[in-house]
Amino acid sequence: MTFSEGTESTVNDWASERVYSLNPTARSTLDAGGDVDAVLSGSLYRRIAMLDVGQILEVISRDSRNHEDICNWCERTGHTLQGVVEEKNETIFWIRKTG
């Protein structure tokens, strides 16, 4: 699956498949390391608040549990999970800020 500008998918679509060929342009990057749930949620809120609507936050995680946490966070907050790439030791998420 390839990312293309203007393509929208639901959080559940992204959560259920691996996406290997994405290249969204991130405005900001959050290296979440191994942070989980409450710590990660607070970091996501603070970082996304710094962006304008439509800009993309890239989140790098090295904890496999964060996949579900980030999908749920996007669903709760209404932001769009634009893409996910799972690599050997980390997962990269792109979240588009919505209004």
N, C-alpha and C positions, 0 to 999 in steps of 0.2 A: 504494500500500500504506500502511496506517495502523498506527501502533504502538498496541497496547492492552496494558494491564497483564496480565501473566501470559503473554503471547505469547512463545514461544521459537522461534528459528530457528537453523539451523546457520551456522557462519562462512561456509561456501561459498554459502549462500543469500544472505547479505548482500553477499558479495564480487561476486556476479554481477549485481546489480541496483541501481538507484538508488532511494533511498527519500526521498520528498519531504515527507511529512506526519507527522513524528515530534515528540513532545513529552515525552520522558522527563524526570524531575526528577533533575538531577545533584547529587550531594553535594559534588563537587569538580571543578575544571576545570584541565586541563593545556594550556597554550598551547605546542604543540610547535614552532611556527614552521616552520623548514625542517630540523629535526633528522631524521636518518635512522638506521635500523638500530640499531647498538650504543648510540649516545647516546640514542635514543628508547626503546629497550628498558630501559635503566637508569632513565630517568625514569618510565616506566610502572610498573616494579617498585616504586620508592620511593613513588610517589603512591598506587598501589592498596593498598599495605601500610598506609596511613593510614586506610583505609575499613573499615567493618564489612561482614560478609557481607551481600549483597543491595543494598548501596548502589551508586550509579552514578557512574563517572568519565567526564566529558566531555573529549574530546581534540580540540583544534583544530589542524589541520595545513595548511600552505601548500605542501607538497611532494607531488606526485601519487604518488610512489613509496611513500609511507607507507600507502596503502590496503592493499597486499599485506602490508607489514611488520606492520601492526596486526592484520590477519586472522590471519596466521601466529602472532603473539605470543599472541593469544587461544586459538588452537588448542593451542599448546605449554603454556600455563599453566592451561588449563581454565576461564578466565573467559569469560563470555558476551558476545559482540558483540550488543548490544541493538538497535543501529540505526546508520545512516550517512546523512548528507545531503551531497551534493556540490553546492557552490555555485561561483560563477564563479572566485574566487581561493582558496578554502579548502574543506577537507572536515572535517566534524564527525562524530566517532565517539562512541557511548555504550557503555561497557563496564560490565557488571554483575559485581561481585565475587562469586565463588563460594567455598564452603568449602574 
